[in-house]
Amino acid sequence: MRRRGPTIPEIAQAIGQKLTRPVRLMEVCGTHTVNIFRFGLRSLLPKELELVSGPGCPVCVTPTREIDFLVEVARLPQVILATFGDMLRVPGSQYSLKDLRAQGAAIKMVYSPLDTLELAEKTPDKYVVFAAVGFETTAPAVAVTVLEAQERGLKNLFFAVSHRTMPMALKTLLSSGEVHIDGLILPGHVSTIVGARTFEFVPQEFGLPAVVTGFEAHDIMQGIYMLIKQIAEGRAKLEIEYRKAVTWQGNLMGQQLMHRVFEPCDAWWRGLGLIPGSGLRLRPAYQALDAQAQLGVQIPEGEDPPGCRCGDILCARAKPIDCKLFGKACTPEHPKGPCMVSSEGTCAAWYAFYDEIA
Ligand code: SF4
């Protein structure tokens, strides 16, 4: 059935007609980056419209020191480390979790944090540690798991919390003066939870147009059109394209769950450094489930992979082809940095769709 409204080629044409000068837009979310390539949207857009990626891939922004921490935890003989698949191949200073698993460490891939409840119940003689990595999108599900673990009285399930929240990272990036963009394609998934209102600061403090955008080809093209229209009309507003999922207030129950279990903390971001209030940690009432507090493993310093420019790519200071390792020493089969590992990684997307860019 034909979708109501303009087709994708019609939107592309409208974008071309509205564009009066070269424009640079940032897609904050890694899923947008990948889908723009997957749907071949770049080939439909005018050459004067440049798309750059932002710090919206959760695996990519997790710094090496936190990968090293998980490696140290997984080395403990009594521990089963549970993690999402993307984290397995991210290189640490010396090893990835996959390397460690090959050496015999007990590392299990899970599809949901809730899977760890059963794992802990089935292995009472082990400590199960869940690597809780992700943005506001995944934090509510982890919060539910924490509450359920407490409710069930599980004494062998712990959480290594590396959650990050998007607003402070974007503020830091936009305040840095290093990134020159004309508008933001804002993340649909995160906004589903936190609500579009969370990003009101983008036009208010930075004078930039911003559109919360969905993930289908039509959504992305429509979001880009809304941004180009604002730019052509000299406006800077926050608008929602992804109305089927995102409201101004967001998911209040998800927000309450996050607030009940987690509190803000300072967090390190790959490429952005230490950002005050940009992370989440367990509240004192849940310290008995905190892996770092209970297992006594310190977070090491961590060294980024030599030559890897993921930090610059996540902040739009460089493109994957600016990295000397891209497609040579670093490929999806032998990744040197997280941006080549993650399914949302910019380097992995450029590598997979290189013919389209070249
Ligand atoms: S190509 Fe590889 S080494 Fe270079 S920035 Fe990307 S992930 Fe890092």
Boltz pocket constraint, residues with backbone or C-beta under 6 A from the ligand:
constraints:
  - pocket:
      binder: B
      contacts: [[A, 307], [A, 308], [A, 309], [A, 310], [A, 313], [A, 320], [A, 323], [A, 324], [A, 325], [A, 326], [A, 327], [A, 330], [A, 331], [A, 335], [A, 336], [A, 337], [A, 338], [A, 339], [A, 340], [A, 341], [A, 347]]
      max_distance: 6.0
